[in-house]
Amino acid sequence: GRNLKTVEGPGYRPATAKVREAIFSMLSSRGVVWSGLRVLDLFAGNGALGIEALSRGAAKCYFNDKSRKCCEVIRENLNRTGFTAAAELSCAEYSEALSAYQKRRLKFNLVLIDPPYRKGFDRESLELICRLGLASPNCTAVCEHDAQDCLPEQIGRFTKRKEKRYGTVAVSVYGNEV
């Protein structure tokens, strides 16, 4: 319910409130139990998706964005919302961040991917998450992408469970149920 600071300027596209609401509604309808979840907010932007997960009871959220400007805004939003203790922030290319998480043997229950559109980062990052073994059993992954970009039914061990379009934006929900 708090207003979060956003990053201004060309190339920045924060998730709209409507899309954020839709994402968390889809997750709730899939039976996601928030308590104790370890979340990854990759391409975090202003951190709104990860902060929303924390506000619903996730235990910890790992935020990553390569932009220093975005990382400053995420830090400010975490302070504003009181979630600093439940968060970890890295400012690196997504592949570097994922490699660092692998070295620490982290596993995520929920992965939120909202990369720059039409560059293939959504597929690449989900494939890398699988290859590095970062997805816990029954992990759910959510990709926000351009509505004209149809993501495949299968990415690594993830299978598309649902896809919805909201104007120029689409949201694809994947599961790796075992």
C-alpha positions as CSV (number, residue, x, y, z in Angstrom):
1,G,0.0,0.0,0.0
2,R,3.0,2.3,0.0
3,N,4.2,4.4,-2.9
4,L,7.5,3.2,-4.2
5,K,10.1,5.4,-5.8
6,T,10.6,4.5,-9.5
7,V,13.6,5.0,-11.8
8,E,13.1,7.8,-14.3
9,G,14.5,8.0,-17.8
10,P,14.7,6.2,-21.1
11,G,14.9,2.4,-21.0
12,Y,13.2,2.1,-17.6
13,R,9.8,0.5,-17.5
14,P,8.4,-0.3,-14.1
15,A,5.7,-2.9,-13.9
16,T,2.3,-1.2,-13.7
17,A,0.1,-1.7,-10.6
18,K,-2.4,-3.6,-12.8
19,V,0.3,-6.1,-14.0
20,R,1.7,-6.5,-10.5
21,E,-1.7,-7.2,-9.1
22,A,-2.4,-9.7,-11.9
23,I,0.9,-11.5,-11.2
24,F,0.2,-11.9,-7.5
25,S,-3.4,-12.9,-8.2
26,M,-2.1,-15.7,-10.6
27,L,0.4,-16.9,-8.0
28,S,-2.3,-17.0,-5.3
29,S,-4.6,-19.0,-7.6
30,R,-1.8,-21.4,-8.2
31,G,-1.7,-22.0,-4.4
32,V,1.6,-20.3,-3.7
33,V,2.1,-20.3,0.1
34,W,4.1,-17.1,0.9
35,S,5.4,-18.0,4.3
36,G,9.0,-19.1,4.2
37,L,9.5,-18.5,0.5
38,R,12.9,-17.6,-0.9
39,V,12.4,-15.3,-3.8
40,L,14.6,-14.0,-6.6
41,D,13.7,-10.7,-8.2
42,L,16.0,-10.7,-11.3
43,F,16.1,-7.5,-13.4
44,A,14.5,-5.9,-10.3
45,G,14.1,-2.3,-11.5
46,N,12.7,-0.5,-8.5
47,G,12.1,-3.8,-6.5
48,A,8.3,-3.6,-6.6
49,L,7.8,-7.3,-7.4
50,G,10.1,-8.6,-4.7
51,I,8.8,-6.1,-2.1
52,E,5.3,-7.3,-2.9
53,A,6.4,-10.9,-2.3
54,L,7.9,-9.8,1.1
55,S,4.8,-7.9,2.0
56,R,2.8,-11.2,1.5
57,G,5.1,-13.1,3.9
58,A,8.1,-14.3,1.8
59,A,11.0,-15.0,4.1
60,K,13.7,-13.5,2.0
61,C,14.1,-11.8,-1.4
62,Y,17.3,-11.5,-3.4
63,F,17.1,-8.5,-5.6
64,N,19.4,-8.0,-8.6
65,D,19.7,-5.3,-11.3
66,K,22.8,-4.3,-13.3
67,S,21.9,-0.6,-13.1
68,R,23.5,1.3,-10.2
69,K,20.6,3.8,-10.4
70,C,18.1,0.9,-10.0
71,C,20.0,-0.5,-7.0
72,E,20.0,2.9,-5.3
73,V,16.2,3.1,-5.8
74,I,15.7,-0.5,-4.6
75,R,17.7,0.2,-1.4
76,E,15.6,3.3,-0.8
77,N,12.3,1.4,-1.4
78,L,13.5,-1.4,1.0
79,N,14.2,1.2,3.7
80,R,10.9,2.9,3.0
81,T,8.9,-0.4,3.4
82,G,10.9,-1.8,6.3
83,F,12.1,-4.9,4.4
84,T,15.8,-4.3,4.5
85,A,16.5,-7.2,6.9
86,A,14.6,-9.7,4.7
87,A,16.4,-8.6,1.5
88,E,19.7,-9.0,-0.2
89,L,20.7,-6.7,-3.0
90,S,23.3,-7.2,-5.8
91,C,24.1,-5.0,-8.6
92,A,25.5,-7.2,-11.4
93,E,24.8,-8.6,-14.8
94,Y,22.1,-11.3,-14.3
95,S,24.5,-14.1,-15.3
96,E,27.1,-13.0,-12.8
97,A,24.5,-12.7,-10.1
98,L,23.1,-16.2,-10.8
99,S,26.7,-17.7,-10.8
100,A,27.3,-16.0,-7.4
101,Y,24.0,-17.5,-6.1
102,Q,25.1,-20.9,-7.3
103,K,28.4,-20.7,-5.5
104,R,26.4,-20.0,-2.3
105,R,24.2,-23.0,-3.1
106,L,21.0,-20.9,-3.0
107,K,17.7,-22.4,-4.2
108,F,14.7,-20.3,-5.0
109,N,11.0,-21.1,-4.6
110,L,9.8,-18.2,-6.7
111,V,11.6,-16.4,-9.5
112,L,10.4,-13.1,-10.8
113,I,11.9,-12.1,-14.2
114,D,11.1,-8.7,-15.7
115,P,14.0,-7.9,-18.1
116,P,14.2,-5.4,-20.9
117,Y,11.8,-6.5,-23.5
118,R,12.6,-8.3,-26.8
119,K,16.2,-9.1,-26.0
120,G,15.8,-12.8,-25.0
121,F,16.9,-12.3,-21.4
122,D,13.7,-14.0,-20.1
123,R,14.5,-17.3,-21.8
124,E,18.3,-17.1,-21.2
125,S,17.9,-16.3,-17.5
126,L,15.4,-19.1,-16.9
127,E,17.6,-21.6,-18.8
128,L,20.6,-20.5,-16.7
129,I,18.6,-20.8,-13.5
130,C,17.9,-24.5,-14.5
131,R,21.5,-25.2,-15.6
132,L,22.9,-23.8,-12.4
133,G,20.4,-25.7,-10.2
134,L,19.0,-22.6,-8.6
135,A,15.3,-23.7,-8.7
136,S,14.0,-25.6,-5.7
137,P,11.6,-28.4,-6.3
138,N,8.2,-27.0,-7.2
139,C,9.7,-23.6,-8.0
140,T,7.4,-21.1,-9.8
141,A,8.9,-18.6,-12.3
142,V,7.0,-15.5,-13.6
143,C,8.2,-13.7,-16.7
144,E,6.9,-10.4,-17.7
145,H,7.4,-9.7,-21.4
146,D,6.2,-7.9,-24.5
147,A,2.8,-9.2,-25.5
148,Q,4.1,-9.7,-29.1
149,D,6.8,-12.0,-27.8
150,C,5.4,-15.5,-27.3
151,L,7.6,-17.5,-24.8
152,P,8.0,-21.2,-25.4
153,E,5.9,-23.9,-23.6
154,Q,9.1,-25.4,-22.2
155,I,12.2,-23.5,-20.9
156,G,14.8,-25.8,-19.3
157,R,12.8,-27.8,-16.7
158,F,10.1,-25.2,-16.5
159,T,6.7,-25.7,-18.2
160,K,4.4,-22.9,-19.0
161,R,1.3,-23.1,-16.8
162,K,-0.5,-19.9,-17.7
163,E,-0.1,-16.8,-19.9
164,K,-2.1,-13.6,-19.8
165,R,-1.9,-10.4,-21.8
166,Y,-2.5,-6.9,-20.5
167,G,-2.4,-4.6,-23.4
168,T,1.3,-4.5,-24.6
169,V,2.4,-6.6,-21.7
170,A,2.2,-10.4,-21.2
171,V,2.9,-12.5,-18.1
172,S,3.9,-16.1,-18.4
173,V,3.9,-18.4,-15.3
174,Y,6.1,-21.4,-15.3
175,G,6.4,-24.4,-12.9
176,N,9.0,-27.0,-12.5
177,E,6.8,-29.4,-10.4
178,V,8.6,-32.6,-9.7
